[in-house]
Amino acid sequence: MTDTEIRDVLNRAAGDVSPAPDLLDRVRAGGHRRVIRRRAAIGGALALVAGAGLAPLARRGRGPAPADDRVRGDLAGDLELVRRVQKAYGPGTKVRWIGRTPGGPVAAVTGPSGMRDGYDLQSFIEVVGGEPQAVESAELVPEGTVQPGAMIAGPDRDVLVVFTGGSDVMFSGKLRIDAEGRVERTFEPLSEVDGAVVRRIPDPGRFVPFALRSGEAPDKVWLANLNAVADDGSNAQNLMPERIDHLLPGREKAWANEPTGSEKDWWDVGAQQAYLDPYGYHSWTGPTQWRLSGATADGRRLVVQTLALDGRARAFWMAARAGEKPRVNYLGRLEDGLSSDGTDNIGQSYPILHARLPQQLGVAVAALNCQLLYRVRDGAWLPVAGQAAVIPAAATHLEVRPRQGRAARVALP
């Protein structure tokens, strides 16, 4: 998950509050393996965020729209079903939309948050086996308002239900990565019927390919049951890809004046929207994300960076002198010859980055919690300081020694 996506989650959860500037750094410092657990409700997280002494922040886009208290949808006249839905979500529930879908009846609802005056929780109810059931999470909205939300319904999770909340909603079925490593999407408008859109979609599988955006100032549409859709039933741990900012030896002169503001974003591919997918829905899985910053032999700044997305990663490099805006250069996907897998003492695999840079700049190598060595042809093995480095371009082999387990050797292309 990128910084943009994490901040989006925090904004969604907190509503009109903003996290402290160092929050993401403190989150990352918590360790590189995080287990994603299903959230029965978002209430605990909201209480924590709201109680953290955070400063007010205006909502993005147009913000929530005033709610129309009449029930919309083609099942609005089924008063018995409406009452059952209200009972399932709790006292004070208002059904905003309820309708038939190929996956069974679905309702969009709001109800008192019970944790913060002046706010409601907005969510969805689906009828499973004849019984109304709330989906796994909810969204905090100002009382008496609604905003766009979506869920994937049906036993096969192949029906997309979008409650528009009075906004224009755009849909993109899939993304592609272009030749420069940028994320490309094509969006089309969705035509609502009485406040909602229902459409068949291919089974998303483990990773959700589509994206939704809404409003005149585009905002990501909340997807209520992403975790349930992405869960493959194995109860396996999903590992949050840690980002490691590694300072290479000899960088000091080139980075004597550390960039700030927009110039800082020049040197961070993860801060540039063209390489992200701000309207998509992605799992917190993938290899360790590396950002190596150092200097070239002629004194330019150098950055090598990887970005994880749905279990895979792309690699980039940049080089320029201080004050110059660098070009982002795409090296390719890690699985296309830029990475290999080692195996530790308990049989778990770990990725080994070995991306050769152009212009004889060297080979970027990294392996989490491992000792690295390299050699040139049949020469002696030379140790690398730290778990990541840019080794000389003449290097032909890399040896990776995990803390426990057998060493892995990689021929460097």
N, C-alpha and C positions, 0 to 999 in steps of 0.2 A: 504494500500500500504506500502511495506517495504522500508527501507532506500535504499536497492539495487535498487529497481524499481524506486524510486524517482531520485536517481543519474543517472540511465539509461535514464530517461526522460530528465534530464538536459543535459547529454552528447549528446543526440540526437538533442536537440534544439540548443545547443551552438556550436556543431561541434568541434572546436579546442580550446575551452575555458573551464576553470574549476571553479566551484563555490567556494566561500569562505568556510573554514572549518566549520564555525558555521551556515551555511545557513539553514540546516535542523532544527536545534534547534530553529532558529528564525521563521521558517515556522510553527513549532509545537506550538510556543507560541502565535500564532494568534487566538486561540480559538478552541474548540473541534467540532464545527459544521461548515462544509464547504460545500457549494453547488457546485456540478459539473454542469457547463453549457457547452453546445456545443460550440465548437470553429469553427467559420466560416472560420478562417484561422489562421495559427500559427505565422503570421507576428508580431503581437504586442508582443507576448511572446519572440520571437527571438530578437526583438529590445531591450526589457528590459534586457534580459540576456547579449546581446552583449555590451550594454552600461554600464554594472555594474562594469567596471574596473577589469575584471577577468584575470587571468594569463593563458598563453598558455598551452595546454595539447595535447599530441599526441593521435590520435584516437586509439581505441581498435582494435584488430584483424588486418586484412590485410588492412582495410580502403577502401574507395571508389575505384572502378575500372575505368580506362579511358573508356569513352563512345564510342561505335561504332555508327557513325552518320547515318548509314542506318536504315530504319524502319524495324523492325522484326515483325513476326506474320502473321497469315493466312489472315488478312485483310489489309496487307501493300499495296496491289495493288489497294485498293479502295481509290483513291486519293481524291474523294469528301468527304468521311467520314474523312479522315486524315485532310483535310482542316477545316472541321467543328470542329473537336477536337481541333486543334490549335487555332481556333477563340474562343472556349469556355474557354481555359486556358489563353489566352492573347498573346500579341505581344512577339515574340522571342521564342515561344513554339517549342520544338522538341519532336516529338513522337518517343519514344524508342521501344515500342511494342504495337501492336493493334491486337486483335484477337476475334474470336467467343467464347462465353461461353454459357452454358445452361441457364445463367441468362441474356443473351444479350451481345452486344459488350462491351469490356473494353479496355482501353488504359493506358499504363504507360508513363508519360510525365515528361519533365523538362522544366523550364523556368526561366528567370532572377528573382532573389529574390527581386530586387527593394529596398533593405534595406542594403545590404552589398556588396561592390565590391568583385568580384572574387568568388561569391557563386550563386548557382541556388537553386530553390525549386523543389523538386521531388515529384510527386503525381500521382493520378489516375483519369481517366475520365470514367464514365459509361454512357451508352446510356439508358435513361429512357423515355418511351413514345415517342421514336423516336428522342429525343433531348439529346445531350451530356451534362452531368452535372459533375462538379468537386466534388470529395468527400470532407469531412469536414476539412481535415488537410493536411499538407505538411511537407516534411523533407528537412532540409538545407544540401546541399552537395557542395563540391568545384566545381567550374564551369568546365564543360566538363567531369564530372564523374557521375557515378551512383552507387547505392548500393542496396542490396536486399530490397524489400518491398512487402507488401501483402495487400489485401482487401477482404472483403466478399461481393459478388455480388448477384444480382438477387432479385426479389420482396420478396422471402421467405428467403433471406439471407442464402442460402444453397449451395453456390458455392464459393470455395476458389480460388483466383487468386494470384499467387506468381510470381512477376517479380524478376528473380534471380540476375540480375546485374553481371553476370559472375561468381557467387560464387556457391559452392555446398550448397544446402539447405536441412536440415533434418526436418522431420515432426513427431510430437507425437500427437496421437489422444486424449489422456486423461491422467490425473494423478491419482495416488492413494496415500493414506497416509498409511505408513507401521506401524507395531506394535510399533515402537519407535517414531512415530510422524513425521518421515521424509517424504519428497516428493519424489516419485519415478515416473520416466517416461521412456518409451522405444521409441527411435527415429529410424526412417527409412529414407533412402535417397529418395528424390524426383527426378524423371527423367524429366528434362525439355525438351520442344519442342520449338526450335527456340527462346530461351531466357525466357521462362515462363512455369509455371505449372498451369494447370486448373484441379480441381477435385471437385466432389460433397462431401459435408460434411453434417452431421445431422444438423438440425436447432440448432444453439448454445443456443437459449433462452437468458435469462438475463446474464448468465455467459458463457464466452468462454472457452471451455475445452481444446482446442488444444494448441500446442506450436510449434514455429519455431526457428531454430538456423542455423547459416551459418558460413562459413569460417573455416580455419585450426585452428585458435584460436577462439572457438565458440563465436558468438555474437548473440544477440536477433534480430530477423527480425522485423522491424517496421510494425505495422498493422494500415493502414490509417484510417479506419472507425470504430474503436472499440466503440466509444461513441454511434454512431448511432445503432450499433448492440445491445449494452447492454441496450439501452433506451426502456422501456416497454410501452412507450406512455402515461404513467400516469402523467408525469411532476412532479412526486414526488421528494423530495430532496434525493439525495444520500449523506449519511453522511460519511465523511472521518474519519476512526477510529483513534482517537487521541491516542498517546502513552504517558502514564504517568509513569515516573520514581519516585517511592515513597520510601523514606528512612524510615525504621522502627526504632522505639526507641531501643536503646541498641546495635546498629550496630557498634558504633565507634571503639571499640577495635579490632574487627575482621577485619575491613576495614581501619585500621590505615594508611596503605600504599595502597592508591588506585591503582588498576592495570592500566597499560598503554599498548599501542601497542597490540601485539597479545594476551597478557594475558587478556587485557580488553575484547577482543572478546570471550574468554573462557566463560565469565560470561554474555554473551548476545546472546540468541538463535537467535535473529533477525539479528545477524551479521554472522551467520553460514549457508553457502549455502545449506547444506544438508536439512535444514528445510524450505527452500524457494523454489520458482519456477521461476528462473531467465529468462527462455525462454517463460513463459506463459503470458497470458493477463488477468488481473484481475481488477474488479471494486473497487473503493475506498469506500467500504461499510463494515460494520461489527461492532461488539461491541468494546467498549473502550479496547485498548491494555494496559495491566498493566505489570510493571516490579517492583516487590517489592524486595528490598534488605535489609537484616537484619543479624541476628546472631542466631545460635542455642544455647541451654543452655550450651553445652560443648565448645563453643567458635569458632565453625566453621562459615565460611561465608555461607549465605543462600540467594538464589534467587528463587522467584516464578515468572513466566512470562507467558503471553498469547500472541498468535500471531493470528491476524485476516486474513482470506482469503475468499473472496467471500461470505461475510455475516455470516460466521461461524468463530470459533476460536478454537485453541488447547491450552492446558495448560501444562506447564513443571515446573520442580523444579531441583535445583542443590545445593549441599552442599559439601564444602571441606575447608581445612585450607588454609591460605594465602600462595601463592606460589605453591599450588597443583592444577593440572588441574582437574576441576570437571567433573563428568559424567552428561550428559543431560538425565534426567529421564522424561518420558512421562506420564502425568496423564490422558490424554484422551481429547475428544472433550467436549466443554462446554455444548452442548445440551444433553450430556449423563450423566446428574446428577450433573454436576459441576457448574451449573448456573440456576437461576430462574428469572422470570420477575416480576418486580413491575410496578405499574401504577401511574403516577403523576396526578396532579389536572386537567389537560386538556385531560386526557385519553390516553396519550402516554406511551408506555411501555419502561422500561429501564432494562438493565441486572444487575443481582446481582451475583457476583462471590462468590462461597463458595466451595473451593476445599480442601478436607481433605488430608493432607500430611502423608506419611508413617513414621515409626520409632517414632511415638508419637510426631512429630515435631509441630503439631498444625493444624489449619484450616486457609487457606488463604481466606480472605473475602475482598470484595471491591464493592463499588457502587458509581458512580460519583455524586458528590455534594450532598451526603446524610450523615446523622448521623447514626452511627452503634452502636448497643448494643448487648450483648450476655448474655446467662445465662447457668447454668449447671442444668439440670433437672428442678425442680420447684423453684430454688433459685432466688435471686434478679437479676434484669437486671443490667449489668455492662457496662458503656460506653466505647467506643473505641475512642482513640485520632486520629482524621483524618478520611478520607474517605476510607482507606484501612489499613489492619493489618493482622498479623498472630496471631490468638487468641488461647488460650490453647486447647489442644487436648480433654480435658474433656467437652468442650462446646457442648451443645445439641441443642440450638436454637439461631437464629439470628434475630434481629429486625432491619429493615431499615426504616429510616424516611427521606423522601425527603423534600426539602425546603418547598414545598407546595404539599398537597395531603395526602392521608392516608398512615399510616405505613404498611409495609409488614412484615410478620413473616415467617421464613423459618426453618423447622426442618432439622438439620444437620445430614446427614447420617453417 
